[in-house]
Amino acid sequence: MPVSTETRSQRSASRRRRSRLALALRALAILLIAGGLAIGGDLAWELWGTGYTTQRLQAEMRPNFEKRIGTKAPTDPTANAVRVPGNAVAILKIPRIHLNIVVVEGTDTESLKRGPGHYTDTAYPWQDHGRVGIAGHRTTYLHPFYDLNEMKQGDPIILETEYGTFRYIVSRVFVITPDNSSVLDQTKNPTLVLTTCNPRYSAAERLIVVADRVD
């Protein structure tokens, strides 16, 4: 039986609609894939790519700073000089988590891109009293404190500076809320506190490691 002109026209129109729908779905799929790749790329850069920046900056600072370790006495007048944010202050060594990294002055965003940062309102390692405060990233910019949760009571921590090398023994490891700054309160005896975000990939809490200096 012959197919009418009207039927052929309807079928043709139906094919065109299906073709347009297929093109629209294909375009949507391409957009979703591109968006996913962009988000994934941004996340990968935040988690791993930023480490290359920190690694380069660390490599630039370390050689000159290592030459100055232990070359001055804590009584040297320069020990009390105001330090420039981002400048090297110490080399932090933590055997438990295989960490060996330069600590810089300041905890602002730019300083922490260079490495763990010394809280400017806290003591310095070479002072015979007060608490040294150091903050570090846990998942970006070389994630120096990624494994800080593995620290145990009795673990050693070493700070090498221009004014000598100072050793600490961990006394406590605990978690606090982000608005609790009491861990930075100064102490009569020389102590050290390390702070970072907790859990990993979240800033809901702060992981704290407190240590006492041993001579």
C-alpha positions, 0 to 999 in steps of 0.5 A, a space after each residue: 500500500 503506498 505511503 501517503 505524502 503526509 505520513 512521509 512528512 510526519 516521519 521526516 519531522 520525527 527524525 529531525 526532532 530525534 536528531 536535534 534531541 541527540 545533538 542537544 544530549 551530546 552537547 550537554 554530555 560534552 559540557 558535563 565532561 568538560 566541567 568535571 575535568 575543570 573541577 578535577 583539574 582544579 582539585 588536583 592542582 590544589 592538592 598536588 600542584 601547589 606542592 611544586 610551588 612550595 618545593 621550589 621556594 623551599 629549595 631556594 631558601 634552604 641552602 643559604 639558611 643551612 649555612 647560618 645554622 648555629 652561627 650566632 648566640 641567643 644573646 646576639 642583638 639580631 635575635 630580637 630583630 623584627 623578622 620579615 614575613 616569609 623569611 626563613 626562621 628555622 628548619 623543622 625536623 620530625 622523625 616520626 613523620 619523616 619531616 624536614 622542612 624550612 619554617 618561615 616567619 608569619 602565618 598569612 596566606 603567602 607565607 604559608 605557601 613557602 612552608 610552615 609558618 611561625 606565629 609572629 606573636 609567639 616566642 622563638 626557639 632560642 628564648 628561655 621562656 614562652 611557647 613557639 607556635 608553628 602552623 602548617 598546611 595539611 593537604 596543600 602546598 607540600 602538605 607538611 603536616 599531613 601525618 601530624 595525627 601520627 605523633 605520639 607522646 615522647 616523640 622528638 621534634 627538632 628546630 635548627 636555627 641561626 641561634 642554635 639547635 633546640 630539641 623538644 619532646 611531645 607531651 600532648 596530641 589533641 583536637 580543638 575548635 578553630 576559635 580556640 586560641 588558648 594553645 598559643 598562650 605563652 608559657 613560663 618554660 620553653 614549649 612548642 605547639 604545632 597546629 593544622 586543620 583536622 580532619 584532612 580536607 576539612 577545617 572543621 577542627 584544629 589538630 594540636 601537638 604540644 611539646 616541651 623543650 629539653 636541654 
